[in-house]
Amino acid sequence: THNLDKTTLTLKRPSQVEIFLNGSQLENIKLPPGPVDLSNYPFASGRNEVLIKVTDDLGHVETFNYSTLFHSQILRPGYSEFNYSLEFPQSTTGMSRYYKQNDPKFSAFYNLGITPSDTTGINLQADEKTKLAGIDNYWLSPIGLWTLVLGGSYTSQNKGAAERLDYQSLERWSDKEAPFLFRSSLEFRSASFRQVGISSNDLRSTFDVYASRRLPWNSTLGTGFSRRDYRTREDQFSGRADYSQNFGRSWQWGLNYNQDFKAEKEKRVLVTLSWSPPGSSVQSYNTYESTDQNVATQWRYQPLQGLHNINTMASASRSNKDEKLAIQADYAGPLMEGRIDHQNRHSRLNNSTDNSGQANLRFATVWTNKNFGFSRPVNDAFAIVDAKPRPRQYQVPIGAFSNFNGGTISKYGPAVVTNIQPYMESNMALDVRDLPIGQIADQDVFTIIPPYKGGVDVMIEIQTRTSLSAELRDNTGKTLNLKTGRIFNQQNIEVASFFSNREGRIYIDEIKAGTYNLEIDDGPFAPLSLTVPTSEGGDLIELGTLTMTRKE
């Protein structure tokens, strides 16, 4: 039997687990007994259908089905997310840079999951002149996500208020994709309402609505309009329409039309064409924009991915104002990251040319109370992962194809894994494909919970395993064939079993160096002390003839 809730499946035996989401297979993996996290799959907003097929090592098959209403804005009950920041604005005078310490800016928010369909939060913003506070509520209904925001502002001269109501339809209705998507936003502001960093407010209200529909031939058609109502200046009212279409799996083009019905009655057309083959390291993005008659093309090439990433970019554009050329190359590896770029701009108005560029290299030294290492710059939490003994002739990558910035354990030092979210459980996988034959890691997946802007230590033990071959005879020289037996360590714990063939030979796979006792299951034989010598791992050691002594 297996216990199942909507976030965790508990396996009682080693099993093959197949997971299907909305009719598509996500995973087909072999897992050991224990919990399986089901909360990190790419659910679409709306109703999601999950099917789990479990086949254990005895061949028993069980199938589980459940349906869940999901939106990324809704937190699990009791779970929270928060962020806070303190900023001192930067100013540059000539070649000097300084920070305005008398004008700090503070912002923070805190959201808490109340029920499976309701999340509530608060937010704060403040600088020297303006203080702003608000309450947010997110409610997920069967027809969409509703968001209500109530805010208030305070200055030495004014107190103001603002309200906003948003609606967003769901990507899936019942058990199928929604035929169309819809979103809208309505906001009101009092005359005395102020935003942080903005000293005046002429805006009375805004209203925006947009709807899109999926069409045949992998295309989507959308339309919408928006209105901004001002107190002293002319109101704005505009409409927009867009169309996009995919050709195969590589090409996509789009057309966007925007019309301003008041003020200057400006018309704007944007045409895009992109090329991005699945699995390819080359991408292209091309645009035409009517306002400045701007034609632009951009090409990206990523020759290396994984622990070492190289990204290159080249772009060119021409408008009725200027012509631009740019190249850029970025490198990110376990120990450092850097960039080199160059831009050329030619003005068609005054026939002048400007060139600019930069080159930089960034790295970091990190340490805990047990270890230290070198890495690329650290923005959040980190983990120092070391091995005992430390590898000399090979490398052990970790986190190469995950959300983390991975590292490598080598003879030069431990791996430093960065970009880890603090205060959250993070699972990391060790890439053991380069371990020599006969050597294994005591753990290839581990879980950490790092502190904020801090690090944790992880020590991996690399164990050397050897294969043995020997011939069993008794003290009279008789071959001991077709016998079963076991091998025990010095703590009398069984570490291996064996079976002798018709010639009396036994083969034992992957056993560590050390001293053991070899025992035959049946027959009057005393235990035999057995010493497994140290090796480089992967060797087949021939022990020759092992003589078992019959008990008196």
C-alpha positions in Angstrom: 0.0 0.0 0.0 1.0 3.6 -0.5 -0.2 6.7 1.3 -1.1 9.6 -1.0 -2.0 13.2 -0.4 -1.9 16.0 -3.0 1.7 16.9 -2.3 3.4 13.6 -1.2 3.3 10.0 -2.2 4.9 7.5 0.2 6.4 4.4 -1.3 6.6 1.3 0.8 8.9 -0.7 -1.6 11.4 0.1 -4.4 9.1 1.1 -7.3 8.9 2.3 -10.9 6.8 5.5 -10.8 5.1 7.0 -13.9 3.6 10.4 -13.5 1.1 11.9 -16.0 -0.1 15.5 -15.9 -3.1 16.5 -18.0 -2.6 13.4 -20.2 1.2 13.9 -20.8 3.9 11.8 -19.2 6.2 13.9 -17.0 8.4 11.3 -15.4 9.1 7.5 -15.5 11.7 6.9 -12.8 12.8 4.2 -10.4 12.6 5.3 -6.8 13.6 3.8 -3.4 11.1 3.5 -0.5 10.2 6.9 1.0 8.3 10.1 0.2 8.0 11.4 -3.3 7.3 15.2 -3.6 4.5 15.9 -6.1 4.3 19.7 -5.6 7.0 20.9 -8.0 5.5 19.9 -11.3 4.5 22.4 -14.0 0.8 22.7 -13.2 -1.2 25.1 -15.4 -3.5 27.6 -13.8 -6.9 26.0 -13.4 -8.0 22.4 -13.0 -5.2 19.9 -13.4 -5.6 16.1 -13.6 -2.8 13.9 -12.2 -2.4 10.2 -12.8 0.3 8.2 -10.9 1.2 4.6 -11.8 3.3 2.7 -9.3 4.9 -0.7 -10.1 6.8 -2.1 -7.1 9.7 -4.6 -7.2 7.3 -7.5 -6.8 5.3 -6.5 -9.9 2.3 -5.1 -8.0 0.7 -2.2 -9.9 -1.3 0.6 -8.3 -2.8 3.7 -9.9 -3.7 6.9 -8.2 -5.8 9.8 -9.7 -6.5 13.2 -8.3 -7.6 16.6 -9.5 -6.3 19.9 -8.1 -7.2 23.6 -8.7 -3.9 25.5 -9.0 -2.5 28.9 -9.5 1.1 30.0 -8.8 -0.2 33.0 -6.8 -2.0 30.8 -4.2 0.2 29.5 -1.4 -0.4 26.2 0.5 -2.3 26.8 3.8 0.2 27.8 6.5 3.0 28.5 4.0 4.3 32.0 3.5 6.6 34.1 1.3 8.2 37.4 2.1 10.8 39.9 0.9 12.3 43.0 2.3 14.9 45.4 1.1 16.6 48.6 2.1 18.1 50.8 -0.6 20.3 53.9 -0.5 19.9 55.7 -3.9 23.2 56.0 -5.8 24.4 59.2 -7.5 27.4 59.8 -9.7 29.3 63.1 -10.0 32.1 63.0 -12.6 34.1 59.9 -11.7 32.9 59.7 -8.1 30.0 57.6 -6.9 28.2 58.2 -3.6 25.0 57.0 -1.8 22.3 59.3 -0.5 22.3 58.0 3.1 19.8 60.7 4.2 17.2 59.3 1.7 16.8 55.5 2.2 14.1 53.6 0.5 12.4 50.6 2.2 10.1 48.0 0.7 8.7 44.7 2.1 5.8 42.2 1.5 4.5 39.2 3.3 2.0 36.7 1.9 0.4 33.8 3.8 -1.7 30.9 2.6 -5.0 30.9 4.4 -7.0 28.2 2.7 -6.3 26.1 -0.5 -8.0 28.9 -2.5 -7.1 32.0 -0.6 -3.8 33.9 0.1 -3.6 37.2 1.9 -0.7 39.6 2.3 0.6 43.0 3.3 3.1 45.3 1.7 5.0 48.4 2.8 7.0 51.0 0.9 8.6 54.1 2.3 11.2 56.8 1.7 11.9 60.1 3.5 8.8 61.8 2.2 6.1 59.1 1.5 4.9 56.1 3.4 2.7 53.5 1.6 1.0 50.4 3.0 -1.4 48.0 1.5 -3.4 44.8 1.9 -3.6 42.1 -0.9 -6.0 39.3 -1.2 -5.8 36.5 -3.8 -8.9 34.3 -4.3 -8.9 31.4 -6.7 -12.3 30.5 -7.9 -13.4 27.8 -10.4 -13.7 30.6 -13.1 -10.5 32.5 -12.4 -8.1 34.4 -10.0 -9.4 37.5 -8.3 -7.0 40.0 -6.7 -8.1 42.9 -4.5 -5.5 45.5 -3.4 -6.3 48.2 -0.9 -3.6 50.8 -0.3 -3.0 54.0 1.6 -0.4 56.7 1.5 0.9 59.2 4.0 3.0 62.4 3.6 3.4 65.4 5.8 0.7 67.2 3.7 -1.6 64.5 2.4 -3.3 61.2 3.2 -4.6 59.2 0.3 -6.1 55.9 -0.7 -6.2 53.6 -3.8 -8.0 50.4 -4.7 -7.4 47.9 -7.5 -9.4 44.9 -8.6 -7.8 42.4 -11.0 -9.3 39.3 -12.7 -7.4 36.6 -14.6 -9.1 33.6 -16.2 -7.7 30.1 -16.0 -5.7 28.2 -18.6 -7.7 25.0 -18.0 -11.4 24.5 -17.4 -12.6 21.2 -16.1 -10.3 18.6 -17.7 -9.4 20.5 -20.9 -7.7 23.7 -22.1 -9.7 26.9 -21.9 -10.9 28.1 -25.4 -10.0 31.7 -24.5 -8.1 33.7 -21.9 -9.3 36.9 -20.3 -7.9 39.5 -17.9 -8.9 42.9 -16.7 -7.9 45.5 -14.2 -9.7 48.4 -12.6 -8.0 51.0 -10.3 -9.1 54.1 -8.5 -6.9 56.7 -6.8 -7.8 59.7 -4.6 -6.4 63.1 -5.4 -4.2 63.0 -2.4 -2.8 59.5 -3.0 1.0 59.5 -3.5 3.4 56.8 -4.7 6.9 56.5 -3.3 9.3 58.6 -5.3 6.5 60.5 -7.1 5.5 63.8 -5.7 2.2 64.4 -7.6 -0.8 62.4 -8.8 -3.0 63.5 -11.7 -4.4 60.0 -12.4 -8.0 59.4 -11.2 -8.7 55.8 -12.6 -7.5 53.2 -15.0 -9.3 50.4 -16.7 -7.7 47.7 -18.9 -9.2 44.6 -20.5 -7.7 42.0 -22.8 -9.0 38.7 -24.3 -7.4 36.1 -26.5 -8.5 33.0 -28.2 -6.7 29.9 -29.5 -7.3 29.3 -33.2 -6.5 26.5 -35.6 -3.0 26.2 -37.1 -1.2 26.9 -33.8 -2.3 30.5 -33.7 -3.8 33.0 -31.2 -5.8 36.1 -31.7 -6.1 38.8 -29.0 -7.7 42.2 -28.6 -8.1 44.7 -25.8 -8.4 48.3 -24.8 -7.4 50.6 -21.9 -8.5 53.9 -20.6 -6.7 56.3 -18.3 -8.8 59.1 -16.7 -6.9 62.2 -15.6 -8.0 65.1 -13.4 -6.4 68.0 -15.3 -5.0 66.7 -18.7 -6.7 64.9 -21.5 -7.8 61.3 -20.9 -6.2 58.5 -22.8 -8.1 55.8 -24.6 -6.4 53.1 -26.8 -7.1 49.8 -28.4 -4.8 47.0 -29.5 -5.0 43.8 -31.4 -2.4 41.0 -31.9 -2.0 37.8 -33.8 0.7 35.1 -33.4 1.3 31.8 -35.1 3.7 28.9 -34.7 5.1 27.1 -37.7 6.3 23.6 -36.7 8.4 23.7 -33.5 10.9 26.3 -34.6 9.3 29.4 -36.2 6.9 31.9 -34.7 5.7 35.2 -36.0 3.4 37.9 -34.6 1.6 41.1 -35.5 0.7 43.8 -33.0 -1.4 46.9 -33.8 -2.0 49.7 -31.3 -4.2 52.7 -31.9 -4.5 55.8 -29.6 -8.0 57.2 -30.1 -7.3 60.5 -28.3 -4.4 62.9 -27.9 -2.1 62.5 -30.9 -4.1 59.5 -32.3 -0.8 57.6 -32.8 -0.8 54.3 -34.6 1.9 51.7 -34.0 2.6 48.4 -35.7 5.0 45.8 -34.5 5.9 42.7 -36.5 8.1 40.0 -34.9 9.7 36.8 -36.4 11.6 34.4 -34.2 13.4 31.1 -34.8 14.2 28.8 -31.9 14.6 25.1 -32.8 14.1 22.7 -29.8 17.5 21.6 -28.5 19.4 24.0 -30.7 22.1 26.3 -29.4 21.1 29.0 -32.0 18.2 31.4 -31.7 17.1 34.4 -33.7 14.7 37.3 -33.0 13.7 39.9 -35.6 11.4 42.9 -35.4 9.9 45.8 -37.3 8.4 48.8 -35.4 6.6 51.5 -37.3 7.0 54.5 -35.0 10.7 55.0 -35.8 10.7 52.7 -38.8 13.0 50.5 -36.8 14.2 47.2 -38.2 16.2 45.0 -35.9 17.7 41.5 -35.8 19.3 39.6 -32.9 21.1 36.2 -33.0 22.1 34.2 -30.0 24.5 31.2 -29.9 25.1 29.1 -26.8 28.0 26.6 -27.6 28.3 25.3 -24.0 25.8 24.5 -21.4 25.9 22.9 -17.9 28.5 23.6 -15.3 30.2 25.9 -17.8 27.9 28.2 -19.8 28.9 30.4 -22.8 26.4 32.7 -24.3 27.1 34.9 -27.3 24.9 37.5 -29.0 25.1 39.7 -32.1 22.5 42.4 -33.0 22.0 45.0 -35.6 19.2 47.7 -36.0 18.4 50.6 -38.3 15.8 53.3 -37.7 15.2 56.8 -39.0 17.4 58.1 -36.2 20.4 55.8 -36.0 22.1 52.6 -36.9 23.4 50.2 -34.2 25.7 47.2 -34.0 26.5 45.2 -30.9 28.3 42.0 -29.9 28.4 40.3 -26.5 29.9 37.2 -24.9 29.1 35.9 -21.4 30.8 33.1 -19.5 29.6 31.5 -16.2 31.4 28.6 -14.6 31.9 27.1 -11.2 34.7 29.5 -10.2 33.9 32.8 -12.0 31.7 34.6 -14.4 32.5 37.4 -16.9 31.4 39.5 -19.8 32.9 41.2 -22.8 30.8 43.4 -25.1 31.1 46.2 -27.7 28.5 48.6 -29.1 28.7 50.8 -32.2 26.1 53.6 -32.8 25.9 55.8 -35.9 23.6 58.8 -35.7 21.8 59.6 -38.9 20.7 63.0 -37.6 24.2 64.5 -37.1 26.4 61.9 -38.8 28.4 61.1 -35.7 29.6 57.7 -34.5 30.1 56.4 -30.9 31.8 53.2 -29.7 31.7 51.7 -26.2 32.4 48.4 -24.5 33.4 46.7 -21.4 35.1 43.6 -20.1 34.8 42.3 -16.5 35.5 39.1 -14.5 33.8 38.3 -11.2 34.5 35.7 -8.6 34.0 35.1 -4.8 35.6 33.4 -1.9 33.1 31.8 0.5 33.6 30.0 3.8 31.9 28.4 6.8 33.2 27.3 10.1 34.3 24.0 8.6 35.5 24.7 5.0 36.1 27.3 2.3 36.0 27.5 -1.4 36.0 29.7 -4.5 33.0 30.4 -6.7 31.2 32.8 -9.0 29.5 35.7 -7.2 27.0 34.7 -4.5 23.7 36.4 -4.5 21.7 34.3 -2.1 22.6 31.2 0.0 25.3 28.7 -0.9 26.5 25.2 -0.1 30.1 23.9 0.1 30.1 20.3 -1.0 33.3 18.3 -0.4 34.3 14.7 -0.7 36.4 12.4 1.5 38.8 11.4 0.2 38.9 14.3 -2.2 39.2 13.0 -5.9 42.6 13.3 -7.5 42.2 11.9 -11.0 38.5 12.8 -11.7 35.8 15.4 -11.0 32.4 15.1 -9.3 29.9 17.7 -10.7 26.9 18.7 -8.7 23.8 20.8 -9.6 24.9 21.1 -13.2 21.4 20.9 -14.7 19.2 22.4 -12.0 18.0 25.8 -10.8 21.3 26.2 -8.9 24.6 27.4 -10.1 26.6 24.2 -9.9 30.1 23.4 -8.9 32.7 20.6 -9.2 34.5 18.7 -6.5 38.1 18.2 -7.7 41.7 18.0 -6.4 41.7 21.8 -6.3 38.9 22.1 -3.7 35.2 21.6 -2.9 32.2 22.5 -5.0 30.4 25.7 -4.2 26.8 25.6 -5.2 25.2 29.1 -5.3 21.8 30.7 -6.2 20.1 28.6 -3.5 16.9 30.0 -2.0 17.4 30.5 1.8 15.1 29.0 4.4 13.7 26.5 1.8 14.3 22.8 1.4 16.5 22.3 -1.6 17.3 18.8 -3.1 20.7 18.5 -4.9 21.9 15.7 -7.0 25.5 14.5 -7.4 26.6 13.5 -10.9 28.5 10.3 -10.3 29.0 9.3 -13.9 32.7 10.1 -13.8 33.4 8.1 -10.7 35.9 5.3 -11.5 34.5 1.7 -11.6 34.4 0.4 -8.1 34.0 3.7 -6.4 30.6 4.9 -5.1 29.3 7.9 -3.2 27.6 7.2 0.1 24.8 9.6 -1.0 24.1 11.0 -4.5 21.0 13.1 -3.5 20.8 15.2 -0.3 18.6 17.9 1.1 19.7 21.2 2.7 18.0 24.2 4.3 20.5 27.1 4.1 20.2 30.4 6.1 19.8 33.8 4.6 23.0 35.0 2.9 24.8 32.1 4.5 26.1 28.6 3.7 25.9 25.0 4.7 28.5 22.2 4.6 27.9 18.9 3.0 30.5 16.0 3.1 30.3 13.1 0.7 32.2 9.9 1.4 33.7 8.2 -1.6 33.9 4.5 -0.9 36.1 2.1 -2.8 34.6 -1.3 -3.7 36.5 -4.3 -4.9 35.3 -7.5 -6.5 36.7 -10.9 -5.3 37.1 -14.3 -6.7 38.2 -17.4 -4.9 37.9 -21.2 -4.8 36.4 -22.9 -1.7 37.8 -26.2 -0.3 37.7 -28.0 3.0 40.8 -28.9 5.0 40.9 -32.3 3.3 41.2 -30.6 -0.2 37.6 -31.4 -1.2 35.9 -28.8 -3.4 33.0 -27.1 -1.7 30.6 -26.7 -4.6 26.9 -25.5 -4.7 27.2 -23.9 -1.2 25.6 -20.7 -0.1 27.3 -18.4 2.4 27.5 -14.9 3.8 30.2 -12.4 4.8 30.1 -10.3 8.0 32.1 -7.3 9.0 33.8 -6.8 12.4 30.5 -5.6 13.9 28.8 -8.9 12.8 26.7 -7.1 10.2 26.1 -8.9 6.9 27.7 -7.1 4.0 27.5 -9.7 1.2 26.3 -13.2 0.2 27.7 -15.7 -2.2 27.1 -19.0 -4.0 29.8 -21.5 -5.1 29.4 -23.0 -8.5 30.1 -26.6 -9.5 33.9 -25.9 -9.5 33.6 -24.4 -6.0 34.3 -20.8 -7.2 32.7 -17.8 -5.6 32.4 -14.2 -6.9 31.7 -11.2 -4.6 31.0 -7.8 -6.1 31.7 -4.4 -4.6 33.1 -5.0 -1.1 35.1 -2.4 0.8 38.7 -3.1 2.0 38.9 -4.5 5.5 38.7 -7.7 7.6 35.6 -9.9 7.5 34.4 -13.3 8.5 33.2 -15.7 5.8 30.6 -18.3 6.8 29.0 -21.2 5.0 25.3 -21.5 5.7 25.2 -25.3 6.0 27.9 -27.9 7.0 30.2 -28.1 10.0 32.6 -25.3 9.0 34.2 -22.8 11.3 34.1 -19.1 10.2 37.1 -18.0 8.1 38.8 -14.7 8.6 39.1 -12.9 5.3 41.2 -9.8 4.5 40.2 -7.6 1.5 43.2 -5.5 0.4 43.0 -1.9 -0.5 42.8 -1.2 -4.2 42.0 1.6 -6.7 38.5 0.2 -7.1 37.0 -1.8 -9.9 39.7 -4.5 -9.7 38.9 -8.2 -9.6 41.2 -9.6 -6.9 41.9 -13.3 -7.1 42.3 -14.7 -3.6 43.2 -18.2 -4.7 42.0 -21.2 -2.6 40.2 -20.5 0.7 40.3 -23.4 3.0 37.4 -24.0 5.4 38.1 -25.9 8.5 35.6 -28.5 9.7 34.5 -28.2 13.3 35.6 -30.9 15.7 
